[in-house]
């Protein structure tokens, strides 16, 4: 069993590659999450987890992450990914992730509404809101990634 993360950061990156997986790898590298093993988790931020601008992640570490990503092989297509965190005055927070064939600005609008709805259905008050998004116009094979990385 993994311990409960105590800190988190939001990251985003876009990349191009010869294959969809190589484009995704480039997006991870640009986001600062390319040399670790990501463990995808659902959307709850642990209580008392604190935001940090940067995390040092040892290469090969098993890193919990909630993320949105998209790959495309359609030249000229606009793709975007976004993550957002809503933090209440106390207790756990809520993470939402989104990806689509749209702009960064539109992804940010969509994800804001997603976090607001998640708080409303839980009856929570939002004290703080953080968002990170990226978009990319595909050249040949592109990918976008936005994630909330958690650590100890």
C-alpha positions in Angstrom: 0.0 0.0 0.0 1.3 3.5 -0.9 1.4 6.2 1.7 -1.0 9.2 1.3 0.7 12.0 -0.7 1.5 15.2 1.1 2.3 17.5 -1.8 1.2 18.0 -5.4 1.9 20.1 -8.4 0.2 20.7 -11.7 2.0 20.1 -15.0 1.3 20.2 -18.7 3.2 19.6 -21.9 2.7 19.0 -25.7 4.9 17.0 -28.1 5.3 15.6 -31.6 6.8 12.2 -32.4 7.0 9.6 -35.2 4.3 7.5 -33.4 1.5 8.4 -31.0 3.4 6.8 -28.1 6.5 8.8 -29.0 4.5 12.0 -29.1 3.0 11.2 -25.7 6.5 10.5 -24.4 7.6 14.0 -25.6 4.6 15.6 -24.0 5.4 13.9 -20.7 9.1 15.0 -20.9 8.0 18.6 -21.6 5.7 18.4 -18.6 8.4 17.1 -16.3 6.9 13.6 -15.9 8.8 11.7 -18.5 11.3 9.7 -16.5 8.9 8.3 -13.9 6.3 5.6 -13.8 2.8 7.1 -13.6 0.1 5.4 -11.5 -3.2 6.8 -12.7 -5.5 7.6 -9.9 -9.0 9.0 -9.7 -9.9 12.5 -8.7 -9.5 13.1 -5.0 -6.7 15.3 -3.5 -5.7 14.0 -0.1 -6.5 16.2 2.9 -3.6 18.5 3.9 -1.7 17.9 0.6 0.1 21.2 -0.1 0.8 22.7 -3.5 4.4 23.1 -4.6 5.6 24.7 -7.8 8.0 21.8 -8.5 8.4 18.3 -7.3 11.7 16.4 -7.4 10.8 12.9 -8.7 13.5 10.3 -8.7 13.8 8.6 -12.1 11.8 5.4 -12.1 9.6 6.4 -9.1 6.0 5.2 -8.9 4.1 8.5 -9.0 0.3 8.9 -8.4 -1.2 11.2 -11.0 -4.6 12.2 -12.2 -4.3 13.3 -15.8 -5.9 14.1 -19.1 -4.2 13.4 -22.4 -4.9 13.1 -26.1 -3.0 11.9 -29.1 -3.7 12.8 -32.8 -2.3 11.8 -36.2 -4.4 14.5 -38.0 -2.1 17.3 -39.3 -3.5 20.7 -38.4 -5.8 19.4 -35.7 -6.0 21.5 -32.5 -5.8 19.4 -29.3 -5.8 20.4 -25.6 -5.5 18.9 -22.1 -6.3 20.4 -18.8 -6.3 19.6 -15.1 -7.8 21.6 -12.2 -7.9 21.3 -8.5 -10.5 22.7 -6.2 -9.5 23.0 -2.6 -12.0 23.5 0.3 -11.3 25.3 3.6 -10.6 21.9 5.1 -10.7 18.2 4.2 -10.0 16.6 0.8 -10.0 18.4 -2.5 -11.3 17.5 -6.0 -9.2 17.0 -9.1 -10.7 17.1 -12.6 -9.0 16.3 -15.9 -10.1 17.0 -19.4 -8.8 16.5 -23.0 -10.4 17.4 -26.3 -10.1 18.7 -29.8 -10.2 22.3 -28.8 -8.1 25.3 -27.6 -6.4 25.7 -24.2 -8.8 28.5 -23.4 -11.9 26.4 -24.1 -10.4 23.5 -22.1 -9.9 25.8 -19.1 -13.6 27.0 -19.3 -14.8 23.4 -19.5 -12.7 22.1 -16.6 -13.7 25.1 -14.4 -17.3 24.0 -14.8 -16.4 20.4 -14.0 -14.7 21.3 -10.7 -17.6 23.6 -9.7 -20.1 20.7 -10.4 -18.0 18.2 -8.4 -18.0 20.6 -5.4 -21.7 21.3 -5.7 -22.7 17.6 -5.7 -20.5 17.1 -2.6 -21.8 20.1 -0.9 -18.3 21.6 -0.6 -17.2 25.2 -0.6 -14.3 26.1 -2.8 -11.6 28.1 -1.1 -8.9 27.8 -3.8 -8.8 26.8 -7.5 -5.7 25.9 -9.5 -5.6 25.0 -13.2 -3.0 24.0 -15.8 -3.7 23.5 -19.5 -1.9 23.1 -22.8 -2.9 23.0 -26.4 -1.1 21.9 -29.6 -1.6 22.2 -33.3 -0.6 18.8 -34.7 2.2 18.8 -37.3 2.3 15.0 -38.0 1.7 13.1 -34.8 1.0 15.1 -31.7 0.0 14.6 -28.0 -1.0 16.7 -25.1 -0.8 15.9 -21.4 -1.9 17.7 -18.2 -1.6 16.1 -14.8 -1.7 16.6 -11.1 1.4 14.8 -9.8 1.4 13.8 -6.1 4.3 13.0 -3.9 5.4 12.4 -0.3 
